[in-house]
Amino acid sequence: MPKPLNVLMIEDSEDDALLLTRALKKNGYEPNIGRVQTARDMSRALESAPWDIILCDFHMPAFSGTEAIDLLKKTGLDIPLIVVSGAIGEETALDCIHRGASDYIMKGNLTRLGMAVQRGLEEKAMRGHHRQDEEALRRSEEKYRTILESIGDGYFETDLAGNFTFFNDALQRIWGYAKEELTGMNYRKYTDARTAKLLHQLYSQTYQTGNPGKVMDYEIIRKDGERLMLQQSFTLLKDSEGAVIGFRGIVRDVSHLKKLEREREETLEKLRQALESTIHAMAVTVESRDPYTAGHQRRVADLAYAMAVEMGLEPDRINGLRMASLIHDLGKISIPTEILTKPTKLTNIEFEIVKTHAQAGYEILKDIVFPWPIARIVLEHHEKMDGSGYPQHLKGDELLPESKILTVADVVEAMASHRPYRPSLSLQAALEEITRNRGILYDTDAVAACLTLFEEKRFSFAI
């Protein structure tokens, strides 16, 4: 099938125009011809229709081929222009090519016309694809720059020696240097010797393995001398052929976050100290009403703490157990003093009154917001594994591990110490009690830890 072809002919001879039209048809084209003879007509024709190719005579009474080439160039249109002349020297032909013509053909030899038209159209198509690629690349680079400049984190590229070759505005703001100062700067310039050594090791590891690297909480020194804490992730930078030419990465200024974290830790420490002081005040309050058991809660807390460490409890839970142990008898402030200090054996009714102290302690503590389940541990410290304890008769796994530890520590200290109504039953008797009822009344692991402390690690109650 003939290929449609919009042809603008700049030709003053109608006969020559017919010869060119026949030559195009002979080469498989179906030409749609527009013919002009002057610069004005050419300008109008270029504005009025899209042309695939221009065939231009060189010598015309009112218009020349060089003028036509120059006029086309001014419009900025990409249309192949082929000079077709009856008599043109080689030097003139080369000048036309230099000015922008795609080819030249002698009218006496039109056999090359089809090939010249085809090549002109192919070169135009290639230029079109090239412009599209360039536009796509431009948009991609613009998008890339926009992303880099809009993010809050610093982006950088370095050569293999660690010298900055590219960076965004965010990184420049973090470092505090002007762009020309930062360009080419080596990492040793803005870090101390220890940090520089660390960076060298991590970058070398990434270079050798190809795996991305990460630097957490490292320090840089800004131009003004201020030290900032940063976090950085980086990877290899490669050229178009895949050769490693440097590193690229992202950095984030975490100085403010680190400051907030330190302030938070300081605040928490102050709160912990205040909480401990409050708990110690509670413990003193209890002991002031029951001088015969003064120090009991502290000694129980020491033993429970040591048992929890021996059993491998998490540090935070161990601390919570210690706090609960220091006030596990808080509920005794609701017991009449004459019962607490009675020098003879308690009656059944008096003992039932004493037993209410676990529930009373819970009621006092339950609405206080502690970071540990202190109220529940206090409530459960007289429960037993078989459900024979009080006040809720809980069994086994219904009890907190901390409560099971406190129960054993409380029994051992109570039996080993003097009471208003009896002398000490001895530490040995206490250890025999928990051994005999291991797995029945008392948690097996808690008993094992307690026995290890006294029998192997020489634990003793502080006076």
ChimeraX attribute file (.defattr): number of C-alpha atoms within 10 A of each C-alpha:
attribute: neighborCount
match mode: 1-to-1
recipient: residues
	/A:1	6
	/A:2	12
	/A:3	10
	/A:4	13
	/A:5	18
	/A:6	17
	/A:7	20
	/A:8	25
	/A:9	23
	/A:10	27
	/A:11	25
	/A:12	19
	/A:13	12
	/A:14	10
	/A:15	10
	/A:16	16
	/A:17	19
	/A:18	11
	/A:19	12
	/A:20	19
	/A:21	18
	/A:22	14
	/A:23	17
	/A:24	21
	/A:25	16
	/A:26	13
	/A:27	17
	/A:28	14
	/A:29	19
	/A:30	18
	/A:31	19
	/A:32	13
	/A:33	14
	/A:34	17
	/A:35	20
	/A:36	17
	/A:37	19
	/A:38	18
	/A:39	17
	/A:40	11
	/A:41	13
	/A:42	20
	/A:43	15
	/A:44	11
	/A:45	16
	/A:46	15
	/A:47	11
	/A:48	9
	/A:49	11
	/A:50	13
	/A:51	20
	/A:52	20
	/A:53	21
	/A:54	27
	/A:55	25
	/A:56	28
	/A:57	29
	/A:58	24
	/A:59	17
	/A:60	15
	/A:61	8
	/A:62	9
	/A:63	18
	/A:64	18
	/A:65	23
	/A:66	22
	/A:67	14
	/A:68	23
	/A:69	20
	/A:70	14
	/A:71	15
	/A:72	22
	/A:73	15
	/A:74	9
	/A:75	11
	/A:76	8
	/A:77	11
	/A:78	15
	/A:79	20
	/A:80	24
	/A:81	26
	/A:82	27
	/A:83	26
	/A:84	29
	/A:85	21
	/A:86	13
	/A:87	13
	/A:88	15
	/A:89	9
	/A:90	10
	/A:91	9
	/A:92	12
	/A:93	20
	/A:94	14
	/A:95	13
	/A:96	22
	/A:97	18
	/A:98	10
	/A:99	14
	/A:100	17
	/A:101	26
	/A:102	21
	/A:103	20
	/A:104	24
	/A:105	22
	/A:106	16
	/A:107	17
	/A:108	10
	/A:109	10
	/A:110	16
	/A:111	15
	/A:112	13
	/A:113	22
	/A:114	17
	/A:115	12
	/A:116	18
	/A:117	24
	/A:118	13
	/A:119	15
	/A:120	22
	/A:121	17
	/A:122	13
	/A:123	14
	/A:124	18
	/A:125	13
	/A:126	12
	/A:127	13
	/A:128	13
	/A:129	12
	/A:130	12
	/A:131	12
	/A:132	12
	/A:133	12
	/A:134	12
	/A:135	12
	/A:136	12
	/A:137	12
	/A:138	12
	/A:139	12
	/A:140	12
	/A:141	12
	/A:142	12
	/A:143	12
	/A:144	12
	/A:145	12
	/A:146	12
	/A:147	12
	/A:148	18
	/A:149	17
	/A:150	12
	/A:151	12
	/A:152	15
	/A:153	18
	/A:154	22
	/A:155	23
	/A:156	21
	/A:157	22
	/A:158	23
	/A:159	18
	/A:160	16
	/A:161	13
	/A:162	18
	/A:163	19
	/A:164	20
	/A:165	17
	/A:166	16
	/A:167	21
	/A:168	21
	/A:169	18
	/A:170	20
	/A:171	23
	/A:172	18
	/A:173	13
	/A:174	19
	/A:175	20
	/A:176	17
	/A:177	15
	/A:178	12
	/A:179	15
	/A:180	8
	/A:181	11
	/A:182	20
	/A:183	16
	/A:184	15
	/A:185	15
	/A:186	17
	/A:187	18
	/A:188	17
	/A:189	15
	/A:190	18
	/A:191	18
	/A:192	13
	/A:193	11
	/A:194	10
	/A:195	16
	/A:196	18
	/A:197	12
	/A:198	13
	/A:199	20
	/A:200	14
	/A:201	12
	/A:202	16
	/A:203	24
	/A:204	14
	/A:205	14
	/A:206	17
	/A:207	19
	/A:208	9
	/A:209	10
	/A:210	13
	/A:211	12
	/A:212	16
	/A:213	19
	/A:214	18
	/A:215	15
	/A:216	13
	/A:217	16
	/A:218	18
	/A:219	19
	/A:220	23
	/A:221	17
	/A:222	17
	/A:223	16
	/A:224	9
	/A:225	10
	/A:226	10
	/A:227	16
	/A:228	18
	/A:229	18
	/A:230	18
	/A:231	16
	/A:232	18
	/A:233	15
	/A:234	21
	/A:235	19
	/A:236	22
	/A:237	18
	/A:238	13
	/A:239	9
	/A:240	6
	/A:241	6
	/A:242	8
	/A:243	10
	/A:244	15
	/A:245	15
	/A:246	21
	/A:247	24
	/A:248	20
	/A:249	19
	/A:250	17
	/A:251	21
	/A:252	19
	/A:253	22
	/A:254	16
	/A:255	16
	/A:256	11
	/A:257	11
	/A:258	15
	/A:259	12
	/A:260	12
	/A:261	12
	/A:262	12
	/A:263	12
	/A:264	12
	/A:265	12
	/A:266	12
	/A:267	12
	/A:268	12
	/A:269	12
	/A:270	12
	/A:271	12
	/A:272	14
	/A:273	12
	/A:274	12
	/A:275	14
	/A:276	14
	/A:277	12
	/A:278	12
	/A:279	18
	/A:280	16
	/A:281	14
	/A:282	18
	/A:283	23
	/A:284	19
	/A:285	15
	/A:286	22
	/A:287	21
	/A:288	13
	/A:289	18
	/A:290	19
	/A:291	13
	/A:292	18
	/A:293	18
	/A:294	15
	/A:295	16
	/A:296	22
	/A:297	26
	/A:298	21
	/A:299	21
	/A:300	26
	/A:301	24
	/A:302	19
	/A:303	28
	/A:304	30
	/A:305	25
	/A:306	18
	/A:307	26
	/A:308	24
	/A:309	14
	/A:310	16
	/A:311	15
	/A:312	9
	/A:313	16
	/A:314	10
	/A:315	11
	/A:316	11
	/A:317	17
	/A:318	20
	/A:319	15
	/A:320	18
	/A:321	27
	/A:322	25
	/A:323	22
	/A:324	27
	/A:325	34
	/A:326	26
	/A:327	28
	/A:328	33
	/A:329	23
	/A:330	27
	/A:331	23
	/A:332	25
	/A:333	19
	/A:334	14
	/A:335	18
	/A:336	13
	/A:337	12
	/A:338	10
	/A:339	17
	/A:340	22
	/A:341	16
	/A:342	14
	/A:343	13
	/A:344	11
	/A:345	12
	/A:346	15
	/A:347	10
	/A:348	9
	/A:349	9
	/A:350	15
	/A:351	13
	/A:352	11
	/A:353	16
	/A:354	18
	/A:355	17
	/A:356	17
	/A:357	23
	/A:358	25
	/A:359	21
	/A:360	19
	/A:361	22
	/A:362	21
	/A:363	16
	/A:364	12
	/A:365	20
	/A:366	15
	/A:367	9
	/A:368	10
	/A:369	10
	/A:370	14
	/A:371	10
	/A:372	16
	/A:373	18
	/A:374	24
	/A:375	23
	/A:376	21
	/A:377	26
	/A:378	31
	/A:379	26
	/A:380	27
	/A:381	28
	/A:382	25
	/A:383	24
	/A:384	25
	/A:385	23
	/A:386	15
	/A:387	16
	/A:388	15
	/A:389	16
	/A:390	17
	/A:391	17
	/A:392	14
	/A:393	15
	/A:394	18
	/A:395	15
	/A:396	18
	/A:397	10
	/A:398	11
	/A:399	17
	/A:400	15
	/A:401	18
	/A:402	27
	/A:403	26
	/A:404	27
	/A:405	28
	/A:406	30
	/A:407	26
	/A:408	30
	/A:409	28
	/A:410	22
	/A:411	18
	/A:412	24
	/A:413	22
	/A:414	21
	/A:415	20
	/A:416	19
	/A:417	18
	/A:418	15
	/A:419	18
	/A:420	15
	/A:421	13
	/A:422	12
	/A:423	11
	/A:424	14
	/A:425	15
	/A:426	15
	/A:427	17
	/A:428	12
	/A:429	14
	/A:430	21
	/A:431	21
	/A:432	13
	/A:433	17
	/A:434	24
	/A:435	18
	/A:436	12
	/A:437	14
	/A:438	18
	/A:439	17
	/A:440	16
	/A:441	23
	/A:442	24
	/A:443	23
	/A:444	18
	/A:445	17
	/A:446	26
	/A:447	23
	/A:448	16
	/A:449	19
	/A:450	28
	/A:451	18
	/A:452	15
	/A:453	17
	/A:454	16
	/A:455	10
	/A:456	9
	/A:457	10
	/A:458	8
	/A:459	15
	/A:460	12
	/A:461	14
	/A:462	9
	/A:463	5
